[in-house]
Amino acid sequence: MSLDTGIRLAYLVAAICFIIALRGLSGPKTARAGNLVGAAGMLLAIGMTFATPGLSRFGLMAAAMAIGAVIGFPAARLVKMTAIPQMVAAFNGVGGGAAALIALSTFLKATPADLAIYEVVEILLGVIIGSVSFAGSIIAFAKLQELMSGRPITYPGQQVLNGAVGAGILALGVAACVSPHTWIVVTIAVLALAFGIAFVLPIGGADVPVLISLLNSFTGLAVAASGFVLHAVVLVVAGTLVGASGTLLTRMMSAAMGRSLPNILFSAFGSVITANAEGQEGGDRSVRSGSPDDIAVLLAYSRKVIIVPGYGLAVAQAQHSARELAELLESRGVEVLYAIHPVAGRMPGHMNVLLAEADVPYEKLKEMDDANPEFQTTDVALVVGANDVVNPAAKNSPGSPIYGMPILQVDQARNVVFLKRSMRPGFAGIDNDLLFDQKTTLLFGDAKDSLSKLVAAVKRL
């Protein structure tokens, strides 16, 4: 067998590893093994790349890999669970930016007159999709990191400006196919960066998890385009897998929110929302607050308790305390479940990852469709840091920004307990009328501290 044949077979094995990895990542029990299989496939692909005949500049490649390892390894090991969405957004951006640079550098290295039209199209796709993914991911990172408002940001004439930028990219793309000049391709890259920023600005609130998934699919498509540019089959396969899986996840999350993808992406267009808009935080309405001892009695003498985790639980790193409270209640004969909304947190599967880290049994996690029928027979729904995903406005208020989004129906439980830092609205920036319901009790404070107080109070009973 020749070296070239061996390399191609190795690439095929790597591609199979990527497919197996995606299958493994579909469930918490197999996610670790899937991750390892994917890493092994990537290691094999890198090794075969170094073995490619005629390859040179090994020193530069090794240096680039070393720099990436120095940045990536500590980032992955030291990142807090609350910052995982930001890291995903940043890595998406890096992948998209790398794909755009590969396509651009390939064009600059080639003789434009010798490029076939299909090669120019491949390069342009890599530049455009990669640039949009890079710029959009940077804005998503800034929103998640609260470097800017997480709410939709629009301004007068935004539709016209975005349409003009999109039309400019299309017109220059056609011009590049006819006469591929460097200045045209560079201008397209700049316009694509601007379009990526403008595309993400009006998306915010509870729509951010869908945005993260969509940007992930963009990055996959950009990588696939780079694979065509470099004639690298393994990049085409890997990028297509990421793009396809990201697209499917985006569609599933849109369905989970009860809205179409165009509605999620473009519903803020045409309205003017400033970056400094603030929620009303309940106005003059009053709420009922309770003490840890009172709530502990309510929990300990219940038959069924459902814990509803949200981003506040992630911020407080309270997943271990939640599991400790659940185990303590179960030792007293209380049935405890966890209700998971598909867009709770700041990225797809955020709550599943968080609770898996705390070794919460997978069978205790109930997805929204399975959890909602349980609330009718639930004595206490314990909402830990969630807001928008349990807000009845999604089904009762047609004018609400989240109207039509399927929610966890905690309002059907006999009693509802919210663990909250304050009365500030959720990520969507709107009040939750359930907080003012007569059967709702609030325990104010850090989620981890509040859960620890509940654990101590239950132990004293």
N, C-alpha and C positions, 0 to 999 in steps of 0.2 A: 504494500500500500504506500502510495506517495505521501509526502509531507502535506501537500495541498489537500489531498483527500482526507487525511487525518484531521487537519484543521477544520474542514467543513463538517466532519462527523462530530468533532468536539463542540462546534457551534450548535449543532442540532441537539446534542445532549444538554447544552446550556439553555437552549430555548425550551426544552421539555422541563427542565428544572424550574424555569420561570412560571410555566403553566401550573406545575405541581405546587409551587409556592403560593400562587394566587388562590388555588383551591384550599390550601391549608389556612391561609389568612381569612377565610370566610367564617371561621368559628374560633372562639377563645381557646377551646381545648387543643386545637391543632395549629394555632397561630405561631407558637414558638418554633415548632418543627418546620412549618412552612417558611418562616423567616430564614432559618438555617439552610434550607434547601435552596432558596433564592440566592442567598449569599454565596453558597457553594457554586451555583451556576454562574454567578457574576465573576467569581474568582477564576473559574475555568475559562470563561470568555476572555478575561484580561490576559491570562497566561498564554492562550492561543494567539492573541493579538501580538504579543511580544515575539512569538515564534514565526510570525508571518515573514516570508522571504522578502528581502529588499527593504525592510524597515530600518530606519536609522534614527539618530538623536535619542537614544535610549536614556541618556542622562537627563535630558529635559523632561521626558515622560516620567522618569522615576522621581525627579524633583517635584513635578506637579502632583503626583500621587502622594508624596510625603507631605506636601502642604495641605492637600485635601484631608489626609488622615489626621494631621495635627489639629485641624479645625473641626472635622466631623466627629472624631471619636469622643473628645471631651464634651462637645455639644450634645451628643446623644446620651452620654452617661450622666451628665450633670444637670440636664434640663429637668425642671420641675413638671409635674403632671399638669399643672395649670398652664404651663407655657408650651405644651405639646402642639396645640393648634398653631401658635406663632412659628414654631420650628417647622411644621409641615408647610406652612405658607412660604417660609424662607427657602426651604429645600425645593419646593415647586418652582420658585423664582430662579434659583440657581440652575436647575435643570433646563428651564426654558431659555434662560440667558445663554447657557452653554450651547444649546442647539442652534440658537440664532447666530452666535459667534462662529460656530463651525461652518454654517451655511455661508456666512459673509466672507470668512477667510478663504473658503473654497472658491468663491467667485473672484476674490482679489488675486488669488494665486493662478487662476486659469486665464487663458486668452479668450476674452469675451466673444470674439468673432468665431472661435472654434466651438462654442457651446451650442448644442442643439436646443430647440425650443423646450423640449421636455426637461432638459437639465436646468434651464433657467427657471422653469416653473417649480421644480423641486427645490431649488435654492430660495426662490421667493417664498414658498410655503414655509420653509424652515425659518427664514428671517421674520416673516410676519407673525406666524403663530408663536414662535419663541419669544419675540419681543413683546407681544401682547401678554403672554403668560408671565414674563419677567416683571413688567411694569405693574400688571394687575396684582400679582402676588406681593409686591412691595407695598402697595396700598392696603391690601388685605392684612398684611403683617402690621402695618401702622394702626389699623383699626383695632385689631385684636390686642395689640400692645398698649392701646389707649394713648398712642402718640397723637392721634386725631380722633374726632368723634366717630363712634361706632354706628351712628345713625346714618340714614341715607343723606347724601349731600348733593343738592341740585342747585341750579342757577338759571336765570332766564336765558332762553336761546340755546340751551344745552342740546336739544334734539337737532337743531339746525347745525350746530358746530360739529356734533358727532357724525351727522350725515355727510357733512362736507369733508371731514377727515377720512371717513370710509370711502367716499367717492374718489378722493385724491389718491388713496392707496390703490384702488382698483385701476384708475386711469394710468398711474405710474407703472403698475404691474404690466398692463398691456403694452406700454411704451418700452418697458424693459425687455419684453419678449420680442418686440420688433427690432429694437436697437439697444442691446445690453451695455449701458454705460455705468461706470462706477458711481457717479453722482446720483443716478436714479435709484440704484439699490440702497445706497446709504440714506437717501431721503425717505425711501419707503420704511427703512428701519426706524428712523426718527419718528415718522408719523405713526407707525405701529406702536411705539412706546407711548406716545401721546394718547392713542386710542385705548390702550390698555388701562391707563390712568382714568380716562373719562368713562370707560366701560364699568369700572368697579366703584367709582365714587357714589353713584346713586343706589348702591346695594348695601344694605346694612341691617341692623336688628337681627331678628330671628332667621333672616335669609343667609347669613354668613356661612353656616355649615354647607349649604348648597353651593355657594360661591367657591368654597375651598375644594369641594369635589369637582366642580366644573373646571377650575384652574388646573387641577391635577390631570384631568383628561386632556386639556390643552397642551400641557407639558409632554404627555405621552405622544400626542400627535406631532409635536415639534421634534421629538427624538426620532420618531419614525421617519419624518421628512429628512432628518440628518442622515439616517441610515441609507436612504435612497441616494443622497448626495455623495456619501462615502462608499457606496456599493457594499455596505456592511449588513448582511442579512440578519445578524443577531440583533442589531439596533432596530431594524425594521420590526422584527418579531416582538422585542421587548417594548418598544414604543407603542405598537399596535395593541398589545395586551393592556398596557396602562391606560391608553386612550379609550379602549372599548370598555374596560371595567369601570373607569371613571365616569364614562357616559351613562352606563347602566345604573351606577350608584346615584348619579345626579337625577335620573328619571325616577328612581325608586324614592328618593328623598322628596322630590317634587310631589309625587303621589301621596306620600305620607303627610305632606303639608296641605293636601287638598287643593293644590294650585298648579297651573301649568308652568312650565319653565319660562316661557316668555313673560308671564305675569310676574314671576319672582324677579326676573332680570330687569324688567322695564316698567314695573308698576310705579316707581318713584319719578319717572320722567314726566315732565310737564308741570310738576308742583315745585314750589320753592321751599326747600328745607335747609336751614342754616346749620352750621356746625355747632352752634351754641344753644340750640333748642333744648329745653329742659322739661322734664315731666312735672306734673303738678303735685305729685307725691300725696294724692288723696284729698287735697283741699281741706275742708273743715270736718270731714266725716271722722267718726271715732271707731276705734277697734278695741277688741277685747284681748288683753295680754294675760299671761298666766305665769306661774312660778314653776321651776323644775319639779318641785314636789307634787304640785297639782297635776301636771302633765304625766309624771311618772305613774301616779295612781290610775289615770285614764288608760295608759298603755298597758300596765301590768295586769289589769283586770279585763282586758279585751280578749275576744276570741280570735280576731284576725286584725293584723296591722299591715298596711302596705307603705313601704318607704319609697318616696319619689325623689330621686337625686337630681340635682341641677348644677349649674356652674358654680354656685356658692359653695357647694360641697367640695368641688375641685379647688377653689381658691383657698379654702381653709384646710385642705389636705385632711378631710374628716372621714375618708372612706373606711379607715380602720376603726374609728370610733363608732361609725354606723354599724359595722359588722359586729362589734362587741355588744352594742345595745341589742341587736337582733338576736344574737346567741343567748343573751341573758333573758330576753323575753321568751324565746323558745324553750329555755329550761323551765319556765313557769307554765308551759303548755300553750303559749300563744303561737298561732300560725303567722309567720312573717314572710312577706314577699317583697320584691323590688319591682317597681313599675318603671320601664325605660321608654322614654320618648325618643324617636329616631333622630330628632334634631336638638335634643337637650345638650347643653354645653356649647362648644365653639367649633366642633368638627364632627364628622360622621363617626359614630361609635364611641364618642368621648366617655360616656358613662360606663359603657361595657368595659373599656380598658381600665378605667379607674377602679371599678369594683373587682375586676379580675386581679388587679395588683394587691387588693386586700384579701384575696383568697375567698371571696364570696362564691358559694357553689353556683355553677352555671344554671342549674335547674331552678334556682330561686329567682332568676332574672326573667321577668315577663315583658315581652315586647308589647307595644301599645294595644294592638288588636286583641291580644290574650289578656291583658291587664284590665281593660275597661269593664268587661263583664264582672270582674271580681269586686269592683268598688261598691256595687249594690249590696253586698253582704259583708262589707268591711266596717269594723267599729271605728278605726282611726286611720286616716290617711296622714302620714307624717311627711310633709314636704320640706326637704332639706336643700335650700338654696335654689329652688326652681321657681319660675314665675310665669313667663309667657306660655310655656307648654301646658299649664293648668288653668290658664285664664279663660273664664267662660265667655269673654267678649268674642272669642273666636267663633262661637256659635250663636251668640245672642245679639251682637252689635254689628249690623251690616256696614256701618261707617268705619269700623275699626281696621287698622292696617293689617291685623292678623285674622280678619274675618275669613272663615272658610278653612282655616288650618285645623286639621284633626288634633284634638288635645286629649290628655289624660283626664278622665272625667272624675276627678277627685271630689267634685261637688256632690256626687252621689253617695259618698261615704257618710256614715252617721255623724262623725266628728272629723274636723280637719285641723291639723296643727301645722303652722308654718314656723320654721326656724329661719329668721331673717336678721340681717345686720341693722336695717332701717326700713323706712317706708318708701324708699326710692323705687321707682318703677323698674321693670325688667329691661333686657337689652333692646326690646322693641320700643321702649320709651313711653309706654302707656300704663295706666293704673289697672290693678286687678281687683274687680269688685268682690271676688271671693274673700279677700282679706277683711271685708266689712260685714260678712255674713254672720248671723247670730251663732252658727255652729262652729265658727272658726276661732281658734285661739292662737295667739302669736307669742313666741318666745324670742325676744330680741337678744342679739349677740353673735359672736363668731360661731360658726356652725360646729367646729370641733369642740370649742369650750362648752357650748350648749349641750351637745351630745354627751360629753364627759359628765356634765352635771346630771343629766337624765340617767346615765348609767349608775352614778353614785346614789341617786334618789331611789331607783328601782331596787338596788341592793339593800337599802335600809328598810324596805317594806317587809 
